[in-house]
Amino acid sequence: MWVRWFAPDLHLGHHRILEFEPARPGPDVDAMNDALIDNWNDVVAPTDDVWVLGDVAMGTIAGTLPLVGRLHGRLVLVPGNHDRCFAGHPNWQAWTDRYLAAGFTEVRHGPLELALGDQTVTVSHFPYTGESRPGRPDRYAQHRPTDRGQVLLHGHVHSAWRVNGRQINVGVDAWDHRPVAETVVAEDRKSARHGHHG
């Protein structure tokens, strides 16, 4: 059975993410990369769709971007601020081909609308509001979606929350370091629609 998954904020190759998110599998960045890829491939079938809502690979991009080729599924990237093909970066158009060559089927710039069950939701790397560390002012304001009352699926905030009002953080740090299925998100969407925190 085909499944759609969401998996922002892998941060493959990012050494400092192990400081910021100490619950990540370690003890070093290579072990983290392997664990994230194994976790992904344990749940995602090659025929599934995975929406990667930004921040896939960091560190030496020539060494980390090719890791995408080890991930199961049909991969759709909605770039985040740490992706070289993010529209906020210089030469982002030139980088898009590198991301496609690495294994992404599509690169689509957010925010976007997506049908999720009987509802339309917004998907974006960024939440409407909020950052990964409390007290930090919201960055990338011009790239954030406008809150028009829709449920938003996003990344960017790592483990700061799972549900915050109408915002559902589908990032791997909030979901046991693996992609989260659309069916699971649909359950959280019911509480998010009513603006509950969790």
Secondary structure by P-SEA (a helix, b strand, c coil): cbbbbbbcccccccccccccccccccccaaaaaaaaaaaaaacccccbbbbccccccccccccccccccccccbbbbcccccccccccccccccaaaaaaaaccccccccccccccccbbbbbcccccccccccccccccccccccccccbbbbcccccccccccccccccccccccccccaaaaaaaaaaaaacccc
